[in-house]
């Protein structure tokens, strides 16, 4: 299938391009960026670009919209541009997006393949309601994606309440999101809008489809988001109340969680690996950045705590979106 990457020169866009190198199902046809990048070779704009794409001439978003000519689109555009662009393209083309604009639409899934693959059925609702040939599938906020993977195997224990404190890498703020003076030798205990996303997206992802929309999960989620001086890899401390459980059974649930192994998706890696002390420097690249490392499980009765680390640009952004597209193709939605 011929694909385009929108926002190909940004941090998430670059990650999309790297992950698509040599992909067996998806062939990159167009790399799309701003007007100031149009006509320039991708390798001149992105020095560490894969050899396969170094000579691609970047095209502007305006020119791309005139004649997309691809089978599906991966979107890494900022939210300020994404909304209208996605709706325009989805009339004819499936869109797999990292942007937040449509995450909260009733008929748009926030998809994490290992957690809620059944939510892909909402693409059929979109097509029927909106008269589209394509559709929009979103992936979550980066912290939410990493958290949701860890919550999925705990559903059988009856999740009642989740408290999470995030320690988020600076790459999550984008190239120009933080100055060196702001983050050096510092922790910033506030990220605008982040806590609301974690609290609400998690419940939508773990919810159920009813009458063509998602009924969010009933458990409570409370989050504090912080930015820390780590380049890549979000770490999160989770405090969870369950209806029942034990540390041994929770560890076993984490270690055995591998729900899509039989589908043989090209990018799929084991979603969870248990390591006693997860650390971003050592564990963010695990499973090519798609594996979440979990550890420090402690507690008793119904109250437990654990720590997770995951790559915010891969599991939390481009890699998650690529997995979404692979799942959709495997299940016949595209």
Backbone bond lengths (Angstrom), bond angles and torsions (degrees), N, CA, C in turn:
res aa  C-N    CA-C-N  psi(-1)  N-CA   C-N-CA  omega(-1)  CA-C   N-CA-C  phi
1 X - - - 1.456 - - 1.525 109.03 -
2 X 1.322 116.66 137.09 1.458 121.32 -179.92 1.529 108.70 -85.95
3 X 1.347 115.83 131.15 1.455 120.56 -175.28 1.521 111.04 -127.63
4 X 1.335 114.48 158.41 1.463 122.39 173.06 1.516 108.35 -121.85
5 X 1.331 115.85 148.11 1.458 122.23 173.27 1.519 107.56 -113.66
6 X 1.322 116.43 118.00 1.458 121.68 177.26 1.522 109.48 -92.99
7 X 1.322 116.51 137.57 1.463 120.07 -175.38 1.510 111.34 73.70
8 X 1.328 115.60 39.21 1.469 121.11 -168.89 1.521 114.73 -70.59
9 X 1.337 118.41 -13.77 1.458 120.08 -179.09 1.525 113.54 -98.20
10 X 1.336 118.17 -6.86 1.463 121.09 176.62 1.517 111.70 -80.13
11 X 1.319 117.14 178.76 1.469 120.23 -174.78 1.522 112.17 -64.29
12 X 1.324 117.45 -45.79 1.461 119.81 179.00 1.526 109.86 -71.20
13 X 1.331 117.85 -39.68 1.460 120.94 178.26 1.514 112.04 -60.08
14 X 1.308 116.86 -43.07 1.475 120.59 177.75 1.528 110.68 -61.57
15 X 1.325 115.63 -38.05 1.465 119.15 178.88 1.525 110.37 -66.78
16 X 1.329 117.74 -41.49 1.462 120.64 173.70 1.530 110.60 -53.64
17 X 1.328 116.13 -49.62 1.463 120.93 -175.63 1.529 110.64 -61.42
18 X 1.320 117.54 -43.60 1.468 120.43 179.11 1.523 111.74 -62.74
19 X 1.328 116.49 -41.99 1.462 120.02 -178.55 1.522 112.52 -69.98
20 X 1.328 117.62 -24.51 1.463 121.87 -178.47 1.534 112.82 -87.05
21 X 1.312 117.61 -5.46 1.468 119.98 178.48 1.534 110.14 -60.52
22 X 1.301 116.44 121.82 1.458 121.25 177.92 1.509 114.82 67.36
23 X 1.303 118.30 20.18 1.467 120.33 -176.86 1.534 110.01 -65.74
24 X 1.328 117.79 134.74 1.472 120.22 -175.36 1.524 114.94 -73.98
25 X 1.328 118.16 -18.06 1.468 120.84 -176.86 1.524 112.92 -110.34
26 X 1.328 116.68 -30.97 1.465 120.91 -171.82 1.526 110.10 -118.36
27 X 1.317 115.77 125.12 1.468 121.56 178.68 1.534 109.04 -109.92
28 X 1.323 115.52 121.37 1.463 119.45 -179.33 1.527 109.06 -69.44
29 X 1.319 115.20 122.84 1.451 122.68 179.86 1.531 111.55 -104.27
30 X 1.359 116.49 -36.60 1.457 119.83 -175.81 1.533 110.06 -142.33
31 X 1.334 114.64 137.41 1.457 122.64 172.11 1.526 107.59 -111.98
32 X 1.312 115.24 123.13 1.465 121.18 -169.44 1.520 109.60 -118.53
33 X 1.344 115.89 135.15 1.461 120.71 179.12 1.525 108.72 -147.73
34 X 1.308 116.64 -160.78 1.458 121.46 -176.26 1.528 111.11 -75.01
35 X 1.302 115.33 167.55 1.466 121.87 179.98 1.529 111.27 -58.33
36 X 1.337 117.59 -35.86 1.465 119.70 -177.72 1.528 112.70 -70.12
37 X 1.332 117.08 -18.28 1.467 120.64 177.95 1.521 112.67 -95.33
38 X 1.315 116.95 -12.18 1.473 121.02 -175.05 1.523 111.10 -61.63
39 X 1.329 115.11 138.21 1.453 121.68 177.67 1.518 114.19 85.09
40 X 1.315 117.71 -4.12 1.468 121.58 -179.80 1.524 109.50 -99.21
41 X 1.332 116.24 143.01 1.460 120.48 177.65 1.525 109.76 -63.89
42 X 1.328 115.78 139.21 1.457 120.36 -177.52 1.526 111.25 -59.44
43 X 1.323 116.59 -38.00 1.462 120.32 -180.00 1.513 113.57 -64.64
44 X 1.321 118.20 -23.85 1.457 121.13 175.96 1.520 111.16 -78.09
45 X 1.314 116.66 -29.05 1.466 121.57 -179.99 1.524 112.21 -85.78
46 X 1.326 115.66 -34.03 1.472 121.58 -177.09 1.522 107.22 -126.08
47 X 1.311 116.58 99.90 1.467 120.85 -171.24 1.523 113.18 -63.93
48 X 1.320 117.61 -31.33 1.462 119.64 -179.38 1.519 112.19 -98.40
49 X 1.330 116.94 25.68 1.467 120.12 -179.82 1.526 110.41 -66.38
50 X 1.338 117.63 150.24 1.461 120.27 175.79 1.527 110.63 -59.87
51 X 1.308 116.08 145.79 1.470 121.42 -178.69 1.524 111.44 -55.37
52 X 1.316 116.65 -35.24 1.461 122.06 -178.65 1.532 112.89 -57.08
53 X 1.325 116.20 -27.68 1.460 119.69 -173.20 1.528 114.04 -115.33
54 X 1.314 118.02 4.53 1.462 120.19 -173.79 1.527 112.42 -61.80
55 X 1.324 116.63 -34.35 1.458 119.56 -176.73 1.527 113.96 -94.97
56 X 1.326 117.11 4.13 1.463 119.52 175.89 1.531 109.29 -64.19
57 X 1.315 116.08 133.94 1.454 119.84 173.94 1.520 109.09 -88.19
58 X 1.311 116.06 120.63 1.461 120.77 -179.10 1.522 109.58 -68.22
59 X 1.321 116.15 138.60 1.463 120.25 177.27 1.528 109.53 -113.40
60 X 1.315 115.78 154.98 1.462 120.48 -179.13 1.524 110.34 -76.99
61 X 1.320 115.42 156.59 1.463 120.46 176.88 1.522 110.61 -60.34
62 X 1.311 116.85 -40.31 1.459 120.53 -179.86 1.517 111.40 -59.46
63 X 1.337 116.93 -44.90 1.465 120.07 180.00 1.525 111.15 -68.77
64 X 1.325 116.78 -37.23 1.460 120.08 179.52 1.521 110.81 -62.66
65 X 1.314 117.23 -42.72 1.464 120.55 -177.19 1.523 112.21 -65.62
66 X 1.320 117.69 -24.21 1.460 120.62 178.05 1.525 111.47 -69.50
67 X 1.336 116.59 -32.76 1.466 120.58 -177.19 1.525 109.29 -155.72
68 X 1.350 118.28 80.55 1.467 120.12 -176.23 1.534 113.24 -59.08
69 X 1.327 118.27 -52.61 1.454 121.90 175.16 1.514 115.31 61.43
70 X 1.359 117.75 30.92 1.464 121.31 178.26 1.526 109.12 -132.01
71 X 1.352 115.12 167.55 1.461 120.95 -177.90 1.524 113.02 -90.07
72 X 1.342 116.75 -26.89 1.457 120.23 175.75 1.519 109.16 -157.47
73 X 1.331 115.56 163.03 1.455 122.08 -175.00 1.520 110.09 -127.98
74 X 1.350 115.24 135.76 1.458 121.79 168.15 1.527 107.25 -103.68
75 X 1.324 116.70 125.39 1.456 120.46 -172.76 1.526 111.83 -111.74
76 X 1.333 114.79 121.31 1.463 121.56 173.85 1.521 110.33 -121.77
77 X 1.326 117.18 24.00 1.458 121.00 177.15 1.525 110.41 -70.34
78 X 1.326 117.94 153.40 1.469 119.51 174.06 1.518 110.87 -65.51
79 X 1.323 115.06 156.75 1.469 120.30 -176.47 1.524 112.34 -58.67
80 X 1.322 116.80 -30.67 1.460 120.07 -178.23 1.523 113.15 -63.55
81 X 1.333 117.13 -23.37 1.464 121.95 179.30 1.519 112.85 -105.60
82 X 1.325 116.38 -23.74 1.461 120.42 -164.38 1.521 114.84 -68.77
83 X 1.326 118.43 -37.64 1.457 120.69 -169.37 1.506 114.48 -56.16
84 X 1.311 117.50 -59.13 1.463 121.32 -178.26 1.522 111.19 -65.70
85 X 1.322 116.67 -38.65 1.466 120.62 -179.56 1.519 110.71 -61.52
86 X 1.327 116.94 -45.82 1.465 120.72 -178.24 1.525 111.14 -64.33
87 X 1.303 117.83 -43.32 1.464 119.95 -179.33 1.531 110.84 -66.53
88 X 1.309 116.61 -37.48 1.466 119.80 178.69 1.532 111.21 -64.99
89 X 1.326 116.22 -44.54 1.464 119.76 -177.46 1.527 111.96 -73.97
90 X 1.343 117.47 -35.09 1.464 121.19 -175.08 1.518 113.14 -66.77
91 X 1.310 117.61 -12.63 1.462 119.32 174.21 1.528 111.09 -59.96
92 X 1.334 116.39 -27.74 1.463 120.59 -176.58 1.524 114.21 -129.33
93 X 1.341 118.48 -20.15 1.463 121.49 -168.60 1.527 110.22 -131.93
94 X 1.331 119.10 137.34 1.464 120.59 172.06 1.532 110.83 -65.57
95 X 1.324 115.78 136.01 1.452 122.53 -179.31 1.527 108.73 -118.16
96 X 1.324 116.02 127.10 1.467 121.56 174.65 1.526 106.23 -114.38
97 X 1.313 116.16 112.69 1.447 119.96 -164.15 1.517 113.79 -123.95
98 X 1.332 113.63 146.15 1.449 121.35 172.95 1.533 111.66 -92.91
99 X 1.327 116.93 -10.31 1.469 121.06 -176.48 1.522 110.86 -74.53
100 X 1.319 115.43 152.85 1.474 120.71 -174.71 1.525 113.37 -88.81
101 X 1.323 118.66 -9.61 1.465 122.21 -165.29 1.524 112.71 -54.20
102 X 1.337 118.02 -43.30 1.463 121.13 -174.10 1.533 113.47 -104.90
103 X 1.328 117.64 8.60 1.467 119.52 -177.84 1.523 113.09 -59.53
104 X 1.313 116.79 -29.43 1.455 119.59 -171.29 1.521 112.19 -104.01
105 X 1.340 117.08 7.60 1.462 120.52 172.32 1.531 109.21 -66.82
106 X 1.315 117.34 141.52 1.463 121.05 -177.34 1.524 113.07 -57.36
107 X 1.336 116.84 -37.07 1.461 120.01 -173.54 1.525 113.84 -101.47
108 X 1.325 117.32 14.92 1.464 121.73 179.46 1.528 109.51 -114.05
109 X 1.324 118.55 123.14 1.464 119.86 179.35 1.521 112.15 -78.04
110 X 1.325 115.68 145.10 1.467 122.04 162.19 1.523 104.42 -98.43
111 X 1.305 116.57 104.09 1.465 120.19 -165.41 1.529 112.58 -103.45
112 X 1.331 115.28 132.72 1.461 123.93 166.39 1.526 104.53 -127.72
113 X 1.330 119.16 105.53 1.470 121.21 -166.85 1.527 115.37 -50.73
114 X 1.335 117.12 -38.23 1.455 119.62 -177.74 1.524 112.31 -76.10
115 X 1.322 117.39 -12.85 1.464 121.53 -172.48 1.524 112.28 -106.13
116 X 1.339 117.40 -48.31 1.467 120.32 -173.21 1.533 112.64 -138.83
117 X 1.323 118.66 53.22 1.469 120.31 -178.42 1.525 113.14 -58.63
118 X 1.328 117.52 -27.49 1.464 120.80 -179.29 1.526 112.09 -65.57
119 X 1.323 117.84 -18.65 1.467 120.54 179.76 1.528 112.47 -70.51
120 X 1.322 117.35 -11.48 1.468 119.30 173.11 1.524 111.76 -59.34
121 X 1.325 117.32 -20.64 1.468 119.77 178.75 1.523 111.89 -61.25
122 X 1.318 117.37 -21.28 1.464 120.19 178.02 1.526 111.99 -64.77
123 X 1.341 117.73 -21.71 1.468 118.89 177.29 1.522 110.65 -62.98
124 X 1.328 117.24 -32.50 1.467 120.55 177.15 1.524 110.28 -69.44
125 X 1.339 116.41 -36.56 1.461 120.64 176.48 1.520 110.21 -64.01
126 X 1.326 116.23 -44.25 1.469 120.16 177.26 1.519 111.59 -56.01
127 X 1.316 115.77 -50.11 1.466 119.84 -176.75 1.526 111.31 -59.88
128 X 1.317 115.65 -40.61 1.458 119.16 -178.48 1.526 111.32 -71.59
129 X 1.326 117.38 -46.63 1.458 121.12 -175.81 1.528 112.35 -70.19
130 X 1.328 116.07 -39.08 1.461 120.08 -170.86 1.524 113.28 -100.64
131 X 1.338 115.92 -6.54 1.454 119.08 -179.49 1.514 113.61 69.25
132 X 1.315 116.03 31.54 1.463 121.36 -178.24 1.523 110.78 -95.49
133 X 1.325 115.61 153.96 1.464 121.84 166.60 1.523 110.65 -91.03
134 X 1.320 115.69 -28.40 1.458 120.84 176.05 1.519 110.74 -98.42
135 X 1.337 115.68 -159.49 1.469 121.31 178.47 1.513 108.13 -166.04
136 X 1.329 115.38 173.72 1.464 122.36 176.01 1.523 108.71 -120.10
137 X 1.329 115.72 127.74 1.460 121.99 171.47 1.523 106.88 -121.27
138 X 1.325 117.00 125.40 1.458 120.86 178.67 1.517 110.53 -101.62
139 X 1.321 115.74 154.85 1.459 119.78 164.77 1.530 108.19 -107.16
140 X 1.315 118.86 161.77 1.466 120.21 -171.84 1.521 112.05 -75.44
141 X 1.312 113.83 172.14 1.449 121.86 160.42 1.528 109.09 -50.27
142 X 1.331 117.07 147.06 1.462 120.88 -172.16 1.532 112.90 -59.46
143 X 1.326 117.71 -43.96 1.470 119.91 179.29 1.523 111.42 -65.96
144 X 1.332 115.98 -37.75 1.460 120.58 179.03 1.520 110.88 -63.96
145 X 1.344 117.03 -42.28 1.466 120.74 -178.75 1.517 111.13 -58.59
146 X 1.322 116.13 -45.00 1.468 121.06 -178.64 1.525 110.26 -67.54
147 X 1.333 116.14 -42.31 1.467 120.37 178.47 1.524 111.26 -63.86
148 X 1.329 117.44 -44.78 1.465 120.95 -175.01 1.520 112.01 -61.55
149 X 1.325 116.97 -37.34 1.467 120.01 178.24 1.527 110.05 -60.27
150 X 1.330 116.70 -37.80 1.468 118.99 -178.69 1.520 112.23 -77.19
151 X 1.335 117.63 -27.77 1.459 119.74 -179.68 1.530 112.58 -76.98
152 X 1.323 116.65 -28.58 1.468 120.07 -173.70 1.525 113.56 -54.07
153 X 1.334 120.00 -48.61 1.464 117.76 -178.97 1.528 114.45 -72.69
154 X 1.334 117.25 -6.93 1.467 120.33 -179.89 1.521 112.50 -94.23
155 X 1.330 117.12 -3.74 1.463 119.34 -179.61 1.518 112.34 -58.37
156 X 1.335 117.07 -34.79 1.464 120.39 -178.18 1.531 112.52 -66.86
157 X 1.335 116.90 -16.40 1.465 120.26 179.28 1.527 111.73 -91.91
158 X 1.343 117.55 -1.07 1.448 121.27 178.68 1.522 112.73 76.79
159 X 1.312 116.96 83.51 1.471 120.56 -179.45 1.535 109.30 -72.81
160 X 1.329 116.27 126.28 1.452 120.94 179.58 1.535 112.24 -109.23
161 X 1.328 116.86 -36.27 1.459 119.82 -174.94 1.534 108.55 -157.76
162 X 1.339 116.44 139.47 1.466 122.23 -179.98 1.522 108.59 -130.80
163 X 1.313 116.18 127.86 1.462 122.30 170.77 1.531 106.90 -118.51
164 X 1.331 116.95 133.44 1.460 120.05 -177.32 1.515 110.16 -137.73
165 X 1.329 115.34 135.72 1.458 122.17 171.97 1.529 107.13 -116.49
166 X 1.327 116.60 121.31 1.454 120.25 -177.16 1.522 111.15 -98.69
167 X 1.328 114.99 149.19 1.470 123.54 172.80 1.525 105.39 -124.92
168 X 1.332 116.61 94.01 1.454 121.74 -164.55 1.531 112.53 -100.12
169 X 1.337 114.38 138.35 1.460 121.67 -177.16 1.521 111.42 -67.99
170 X 1.319 115.84 155.51 1.465 120.35 -177.17 1.526 112.68 -69.87
171 X 1.332 118.29 -24.17 1.469 119.64 178.63 1.520 111.60 -65.15
172 X 1.321 117.16 -19.57 1.453 120.22 176.52 1.518 113.36 -66.98
173 X 1.336 116.71 -16.01 1.457 121.13 178.77 1.521 112.32 -91.91
174 X 1.347 118.01 -1.77 1.456 120.93 179.92 1.514 111.82 83.84
175 X 1.353 115.22 174.86 1.460 120.67 -175.88 1.527 112.51 -57.05
176 X 1.317 116.89 -40.98 1.455 120.83 -172.73 1.527 112.11 -114.78
177 X 1.318 116.05 23.19 1.455 119.28 -174.30 1.511 114.52 -78.44
178 X 1.337 118.03 -28.16 1.464 121.66 -177.84 1.522 109.41 -140.44
179 X 1.315 116.56 141.95 1.459 119.78 172.05 1.518 109.16 -83.14
180 X 1.334 115.81 157.13 1.461 120.06 177.89 1.526 110.87 -61.56
181 X 1.319 116.64 -35.95 1.462 119.61 -179.94 1.522 111.78 -67.49
182 X 1.333 116.87 -29.55 1.463 119.66 -178.77 1.521 112.28 -71.79
183 X 1.339 117.46 -38.44 1.460 120.18 -171.28 1.519 113.58 -103.32
184 X 1.337 118.56 -22.27 1.467 119.72 -178.85 1.528 110.49 -64.46
185 X 1.330 115.47 130.42 1.467 120.86 178.43 1.526 111.48 57.96
186 X 1.353 115.54 39.12 1.459 117.83 -172.59 1.523 110.93 -151.14
187 X 1.306 116.17 158.58 1.462 124.97 166.34 1.519 106.44 -127.56
188 X 1.337 116.82 129.94 1.459 120.87 -178.71 1.536 108.04 -107.95
189 X 1.320 118.20 107.49 1.474 120.45 -173.85 1.519 113.25 -85.73
190 X 1.319 116.70 45.15 1.463 121.44 176.23 1.519 109.18 -162.42
191 X 1.337 116.36 129.65 1.462 122.74 172.49 1.522 105.90 -133.34
192 X 1.289 116.78 116.47 1.463 121.33 -171.21 1.529 112.21 -56.52
193 X 1.315 116.58 125.74 1.455 123.07 175.91 1.513 115.72 77.75
194 X 1.326 117.12 -9.20 1.468 120.51 -172.07 1.522 112.53 -67.53
195 X 1.303 116.38 -42.57 1.462 119.51 -174.57 1.528 110.86 -67.41
196 X 1.318 116.99 -39.94 1.459 120.73 177.13 1.521 110.61 -60.62
197 X 1.341 116.68 -42.02 1.471 120.14 179.79 1.524 110.93 -61.86
198 X 1.316 116.67 -47.88 1.464 120.17 -179.07 1.525 110.40 -59.25
199 X 1.300 116.36 -46.00 1.465 121.36 -175.05 1.525 112.40 -66.96
200 X 1.323 117.22 -37.15 1.460 120.28 -175.40 1.527 113.57 -94.42
201 X 1.316 117.72 -37.62 1.466 119.59 179.65 1.524 111.17 -67.25
202 X 1.326 117.40 -38.32 1.473 120.14 -179.67 1.523 110.88 -58.58
203 X 1.324 116.03 -42.64 1.460 120.34 -177.50 1.529 111.65 -71.59
204 X 1.337 117.17 -32.75 1.466 119.00 175.50 1.526 110.50 -68.94
205 X 1.322 117.34 -43.71 1.466 121.32 -178.81 1.523 111.07 -60.69
206 X 1.315 117.79 -41.10 1.459 121.53 -178.09 1.522 112.76 -92.28
207 X 1.339 116.86 10.89 1.451 121.18 176.82 1.516 112.78 -85.65
208 X 1.337 115.77 -172.53 1.468 121.75 -176.40 1.526 110.18 -126.06
209 X 1.331 115.55 150.46 1.457 120.49 177.38 1.525 109.46 -77.02
210 X 1.317 115.44 126.94 1.474 121.70 173.97 1.525 108.34 -139.65
211 X 1.325 116.14 122.43 1.470 121.45 176.52 1.524 112.69 54.88
212 X 1.332 115.72 43.93 1.451 120.55 173.69 1.508 115.42 76.28
213 X 1.327 117.90 18.08 1.456 121.75 176.56 1.522 108.43 -150.40
214 X 1.330 115.65 169.22 1.457 119.72 179.85 1.521 110.57 -91.53
215 X 1.321 116.29 127.87 1.448 121.71 168.37 1.529 107.09 -91.98
216 X 1.341 118.47 111.39 1.463 120.28 -174.46 1.525 112.50 -58.92
217 X 1.326 115.71 151.40 1.458 120.79 173.86 1.519 109.41 -59.14
218 X 1.322 116.55 151.34 1.458 121.47 -171.56 1.527 113.83 -87.23
219 X 1.330 117.90 -12.67 1.461 117.73 -177.40 1.537 111.40 -69.59
220 X 1.323 115.75 156.41 1.460 122.00 179.01 1.526 110.52 -85.28
221 X 1.342 116.04 145.04 1.466 122.04 174.57 1.519 107.92 -131.78
222 X 1.321 115.90 130.25 1.459 121.62 176.29 1.522 107.94 -130.93
223 X 1.345 117.03 132.50 1.454 120.87 -173.17 1.522 112.16 -131.38
224 X 1.328 115.86 146.18 1.457 123.85 164.74 1.519 106.58 -123.29
225 X 1.330 116.65 126.47 1.465 121.48 -176.46 1.525 109.85 -110.24
226 X 1.326 116.26 131.83 1.459 121.13 177.99 1.526 109.92 -130.40
227 X 1.328 115.34 152.12 1.469 121.64 174.87 1.524 107.85 -106.58
228 X 1.329 116.33 132.08 1.463 121.89 -176.53 1.529 109.75 -126.23
229 X 1.335 118.47 158.53 1.465 121.34 -177.15 1.528 113.69 -79.02
230 X 1.323 115.48 63.53 1.464 124.19 174.48 1.521 106.64 -121.38
231 X 1.325 118.44 136.84 1.463 120.23 -174.46 1.525 111.82 -68.21
232 X 1.344 117.48 -58.58 1.457 122.41 179.52 1.518 108.86 -131.65
233 X 1.337 116.42 147.37 1.455 121.34 174.69 1.513 112.23 106.70
234 X 1.330 115.30 111.41 1.466 121.05 176.23 1.526 109.34 -89.03
235 X 1.298 116.38 135.56 1.459 122.83 174.26 1.520 107.87 -113.13
236 X 1.338 116.29 141.57 1.459 120.33 -176.84 1.527 109.58 -138.20
237 X 1.324 114.97 136.17 1.463 121.43 174.00 1.525 107.78 -103.19
238 X 1.326 115.62 121.43 1.466 120.89 -174.23 1.523 109.68 -114.17
239 X 1.326 114.61 132.81 1.463 122.41 173.63 1.521 105.85 -117.49
240 X 1.333 116.55 120.89 1.461 120.22 -169.64 1.519 111.32 -130.63
241 X 1.313 115.89 137.80 1.453 122.19 174.96 1.521 108.57 -107.05
242 X 1.326 116.74 124.42 1.455 123.52 -178.07 1.526 109.86 -115.92
243 X 1.313 115.24 161.77 1.465 118.61 175.74 1.522 110.80 -69.60
244 X 1.326 115.99 -32.64 1.458 120.41 176.65 1.525 107.47 -162.82
245 X 1.335 116.87 170.88 1.459 120.22 177.45 1.512 111.35 150.37
246 X 1.321 115.40 176.86 1.458 123.15 175.36 1.518 107.31 -150.79
247 X 1.321 117.08 159.43 1.467 119.12 -179.87 1.522 110.85 -59.94
248 X 1.326 117.51 -38.09 1.463 120.36 -178.85 1.524 111.54 -65.26
249 X 1.320 116.23 -43.77 1.466 119.52 -179.08 1.533 111.28 -69.80
250 X 1.340 117.06 -36.10 1.458 120.09 177.92 1.523 110.89 -66.16
251 X 1.333 117.01 -44.63 1.464 119.99 176.61 1.529 110.81 -59.70
252 X 1.320 116.14 -42.75 1.466 120.48 178.43 1.525 111.21 -61.58
253 X 1.329 116.70 -40.54 1.466 120.39 178.65 1.518 111.21 -64.16
254 X 1.326 117.20 -41.81 1.463 120.85 176.96 1.531 111.14 -62.16
255 X 1.325 115.57 -48.27 1.462 120.07 -173.39 1.527 112.66 -69.00
256 X 1.320 118.06 -28.39 1.466 121.24 -177.42 1.532 112.95 -92.84
257 X 1.314 117.81 -3.67 1.464 121.78 -174.81 1.526 110.25 -73.51
258 X 1.322 116.19 109.89 1.478 121.89 -178.31 1.530 108.05 -157.35
259 X 1.332 118.43 60.22 1.466 121.58 -163.08 1.513 116.71 -71.33
260 X 1.334 118.35 -23.24 1.465 119.61 -175.26 1.520 113.19 -111.56
261 X 1.307 116.35 16.75 1.465 120.50 -177.44 1.524 111.84 -55.92
262 X 1.323 117.88 -39.50 1.468 121.54 -174.97 1.524 113.29 -71.31
263 X 1.338 118.17 -15.21 1.463 120.42 -177.96 1.525 113.35 -79.85
264 X 1.328 117.22 -16.63 1.471 122.01 178.34 1.528 112.72 54.12
265 X 1.331 116.51 47.52 1.457 120.44 174.72 1.529 108.84 -69.95
266 X 1.330 118.32 139.17 1.470 120.48 -173.45 1.524 114.51 -56.77
267 X 1.325 117.59 -36.70 1.467 120.49 -175.77 1.523 113.40 -97.01
268 X 1.310 117.24 -1.96 1.461 120.32 -170.93 1.524 111.74 -68.09
269 X 1.314 115.52 134.13 1.459 123.90 172.84 1.516 108.11 -129.78
270 X 1.315 116.85 160.54 1.462 119.67 177.54 1.534 108.17 -56.70
271 X 1.330 117.82 123.80 1.457 119.18 -170.49 1.519 115.22 -72.45
272 X 1.323 118.02 -25.68 1.460 121.48 -178.83 1.521 110.75 -133.15
273 X 1.320 116.00 135.63 1.467 121.80 172.50 1.524 107.36 -131.36
274 X 1.327 116.49 134.04 1.464 119.98 -178.55 1.526 109.81 -90.73
275 X 1.321 115.18 126.60 1.459 123.83 173.66 1.519 106.20 -138.60
276 X 1.294 118.03 134.36 1.467 119.49 -168.88 1.525 113.53 -58.84
277 X 1.339 117.47 -38.23 1.466 119.53 -178.82 1.533 109.16 -127.53
278 X 1.326 119.13 88.63 1.465 121.82 179.93 1.533 111.27 -64.19
279 X 1.335 115.87 136.63 1.457 121.55 179.82 1.523 109.47 -142.63
280 X 1.331 117.91 133.59 1.466 119.00 -175.14 1.521 114.08 -62.50
281 X 1.323 118.77 -38.59 1.461 119.26 -177.89 1.520 111.91 -61.03
282 X 1.316 116.75 -36.52 1.463 120.87 -174.57 1.524 113.53 -94.37
283 X 1.337 118.44 -24.73 1.462 120.57 -167.35 1.526 115.62 -120.71
284 X 1.333 118.59 -4.85 1.473 119.00 -175.95 1.518 113.06 -67.42
285 X 1.326 118.68 -27.32 1.466 121.20 -178.81 1.527 112.87 -89.33
286 X 1.301 117.43 2.36 1.460 121.39 -178.23 1.536 109.92 -60.36
287 X 1.323 116.39 134.56 1.458 120.84 -178.18 1.518 111.68 61.00
288 X 1.346 115.93 39.48 1.476 122.04 -178.52 1.525 111.99 57.96
289 X 1.319 115.52 27.53 1.457 120.79 178.57 1.515 114.52 91.67
290 X 1.329 117.61 -3.07 1.470 121.13 -177.67 1.532 113.18 -95.61
291 X 1.305 117.69 -14.40 1.458 121.01 -178.58 1.521 110.37 -88.80
292 X 1.317 115.99 132.47 1.460 122.87 173.91 1.529 107.98 -93.12
293 X 1.324 115.97 129.86 1.462 120.89 178.40 1.523 108.93 -95.89
294 X 1.322 115.95 129.58 1.461 121.98 -176.98 1.520 109.20 -123.33
295 X 1.329 116.48 144.50 1.462 120.09 178.50 1.511 111.34 -165.59
296 X 1.356 115.69 -170.14 1.465 122.54 177.68 1.522 112.96 58.25
297 X 1.315 118.77 34.40 1.465 119.77 177.73 1.524 109.46 -70.39
298 X 1.331 115.21 122.10 1.460 121.16 179.34 1.522 108.71 -143.32
299 X 1.338 116.35 157.98 1.456 120.38 176.35 1.507 112.09 134.43
300 X 1.319 115.23 -177.28 1.456 121.07 179.03 1.516 108.97 -161.58
301 X 1.322 115.50 167.18 1.456 122.13 -178.59 1.525 109.84 56.63
302 X 1.340 117.82 -106.52 1.467 119.45 -177.26 1.518 113.03 -118.16
303 X 1.333 118.72 -3.92 1.465 121.86 -175.13 1.525 109.79 -110.62
304 X 1.345 116.31 122.42 1.456 120.99 -176.80 1.527 109.54 -137.39
305 X 1.311 115.11 162.79 1.460 121.10 175.05 1.525 108.76 -142.50
306 X 1.333 114.83 152.92 1.458 121.29 176.88 1.520 109.38 -159.01
307 X 1.327 116.23 170.22 1.460 123.05 -178.26 1.525 108.88 -125.88
308 X 1.348 116.36 142.15 1.459 120.93 176.76 1.528 110.00 -131.80
309 X 1.332 114.75 154.22 1.459 122.57 173.34 1.517 108.45 -137.34
310 X 1.336 116.44 136.37 1.460 120.64 176.93 1.513 110.63 -150.20
311 X 1.315 116.20 156.58 1.471 121.65 -178.69 1.525 109.02 -76.97
312 X 1.300 116.20 117.40 1.464 120.38 -174.87 1.521 113.92 -69.15
313 X 1.337 119.05 -28.58 1.461 120.95 -179.59 1.526 112.63 -86.35
314 X 1.327 117.15 -19.87 1.469 120.54 -177.50 1.531 108.74 -103.60
315 X 1.317 118.55 -77.66 1.468 119.69 177.33 1.526 110.92 -58.50
316 X 1.320 117.26 -37.61 1.444 120.54 -175.61 1.509 115.83 -87.40
317 X 1.338 117.81 0.85 1.475 118.71 -177.34 1.525 110.05 -153.49
318 X 1.336 117.17 -102.20 1.470 121.02 -169.86 1.523 112.97 -62.17
319 X 1.327 117.83 -41.91 1.460 119.67 -178.92 1.507 112.89 -65.32
320 X 1.340 116.15 -38.79 1.456 119.51 176.44 1.507 112.00 -63.65
321 X 1.335 116.91 -40.15 1.459 120.95 179.77 1.530 111.28 -68.07
322 X 1.324 116.57 -38.30 1.467 119.68 176.36 1.526 110.98 -63.52
323 X 1.329 117.13 -41.97 1.467 120.48 175.62 1.523 111.32 -61.11
324 X 1.333 116.62 -37.77 1.461 120.06 177.21 1.520 110.98 -58.68
325 X 1.329 116.34 -44.94 1.466 120.66 -179.69 1.522 111.36 -66.62
326 X 1.316 116.95 -39.67 1.467 120.02 178.65 1.527 110.90 -63.97
327 X 1.323 116.01 -41.85 1.464 119.59 178.13 1.527 110.36 -63.47
328 X 1.325 116.75 -44.06 1.467 120.34 -179.85 1.519 111.46 -61.40
329 X 1.317 116.94 -38.65 1.467 119.95 178.28 1.528 110.48 -69.37
330 X 1.318 116.40 -44.54 1.465 121.01 -178.56 1.527 111.48 -61.22
331 X 1.319 116.78 -36.79 1.467 121.49 -177.19 1.526 112.73 -90.93
332 X 1.345 116.91 2.15 1.456 120.26 173.08 1.518 115.93 86.25
333 X 1.326 117.88 16.12 1.462 119.77 178.39 1.525 111.87 -82.17
334 X 1.328 117.46 -19.34 1.459 122.25 174.18 1.529 108.83 -133.03
